[in-house]
């Protein structure tokens, strides 16, 4: 995705904050099953150099096999979006150079690790459930 330098955000804390506020993200892989995408909730764990994203994907999905192959994964977390009319821009009357779309997106890339340890999975599912249920009046 093309991002003008003036709009590029590189502070890990800001990127993590967006992903935490909108945990449902698109996991994209390209493996022996072809190009696949699934929407799954993620837990964001920050570190000094880069964040760690943890999610859960059902074993029956073909994407799990692709993740086991060790290919790169792309996670797309989308924030608010809006149409912005070019008439709002003051560009000396030239609106042809404006882009009428305002979006906030974080793209994270890296190698995925499939974990099948029952204790880890139980803890992960518990954390995902708590994350999703926490805002509810009666979780």
Order of alpha helices (4+ residues) and beta strands (2+ residues): alpha-beta-beta-beta-alpha-beta-beta-alpha
